[in-house]
Amino acid sequence: MPTSVALAAPSAGRGHAVDPEDAELDFDSSAYTTITVTVDDRPVNVRWYKEICYVANPVAAAPQQPGGPGGGTTTIPNTACGYQSMNVFVPESAFGDQGHRCTSR
């Protein structure tokens, strides 16, 4: 079970129900793209979680929006979440399953 689902699950003995809108905000933590970025002149592998919807009831957007670069249009790839999505980048060293060890200089 993904951590986010476990956190949203009702806890026996706490006596409160799960908010259905919180459950809607669950995302697939295994759905990421690994990219390499340069930090302090060193390559760092990061997990890129794309277009995570951050509201329970998003307003859908049209796929083409006016006002793109040069006065053209901008394409919205995730029309269901529209502008209410975010990209999250996390260094792979933050995950214990990668075999990397974080050291300080």
C-alpha positions in Angstrom: 0.0 0.0 0.0 1.5 3.4 -0.9 2.4 5.5 2.1 0.0 8.2 1.2 -2.9 5.7 1.3 -1.7 4.3 4.6 -1.6 7.8 6.0 -5.2 8.5 4.8 -6.6 5.2 6.1 -8.6 5.4 9.3 -6.8 4.4 12.4 -8.5 2.0 14.7 -9.1 3.6 18.0 -8.9 7.2 16.8 -12.6 7.2 16.0 -12.6 9.5 13.0 -13.5 8.9 9.4 -11.3 9.6 6.4 -12.1 12.7 4.5 -13.1 11.6 1.0 -11.4 14.7 -0.5 -8.1 13.7 1.1 -8.4 10.3 -0.5 -8.8 12.0 -3.9 -5.3 13.6 -3.5 -3.5 10.2 -3.4 -0.9 9.8 -6.1 1.1 6.9 -7.4 4.5 7.2 -5.8 6.0 4.7 -8.3 5.0 6.9 -11.3 8.1 9.1 -11.8 10.8 9.8 -14.3 14.5 9.7 -13.2 16.5 12.7 -14.5 20.0 13.9 -13.8 20.6 17.5 -12.8 23.8 19.3 -11.9 24.1 20.7 -8.4 27.4 22.4 -7.4 29.0 21.0 -10.6 28.1 17.4 -9.6 25.4 15.2 -11.3 22.5 14.3 -9.0 19.8 11.8 -10.0 16.3 13.0 -9.0 12.8 11.6 -9.3 10.5 13.8 -11.2 6.8 13.4 -10.3 4.9 15.1 -13.1 1.6 16.9 -12.9 0.4 15.9 -9.4 -3.0 17.3 -8.8 -3.1 19.2 -5.5 -6.9 19.9 -5.2 -9.7 17.4 -4.7 -12.1 19.1 -7.1 -10.0 20.7 -9.9 -11.4 22.9 -12.6 -10.7 21.4 -15.9 -8.7 23.4 -18.5 -9.0 23.6 -22.2 -6.0 21.9 -23.9 -5.0 25.1 -25.7 -4.6 28.3 -23.6 -3.9 31.8 -25.1 -0.8 33.7 -24.0 2.0 31.4 -24.8 5.5 32.4 -25.7 5.5 35.1 -28.4 1.8 35.7 -28.0 0.9 32.2 -29.2 -0.8 29.4 -27.2 0.2 27.1 -24.4 -0.7 23.5 -24.4 -2.0 22.0 -21.1 -1.2 18.3 -21.1 -3.2 17.4 -18.0 -6.5 19.0 -18.7 -8.3 17.2 -15.9 -6.2 19.0 -13.3 -5.7 22.1 -15.4 -3.5 24.7 -13.6 -4.0 22.9 -10.3 -1.1 20.5 -10.6 2.5 20.6 -9.7 5.8 18.9 -10.5 7.9 17.6 -7.6 11.6 16.8 -7.8 13.2 14.6 -5.1 16.8 13.5 -5.0 17.1 9.7 -5.2 19.4 9.8 -2.3 16.4 10.6 -0.1 15.1 7.1 -0.7 16.5 4.2 1.2 15.9 1.7 -1.6 18.5 3.1 -3.9 21.6 1.9 -2.1 23.0 5.4 -2.0 24.6 6.9 1.1 24.2 10.6 1.8 27.4 12.1 3.1 28.2 15.6 4.1 31.3 17.5 3.1 
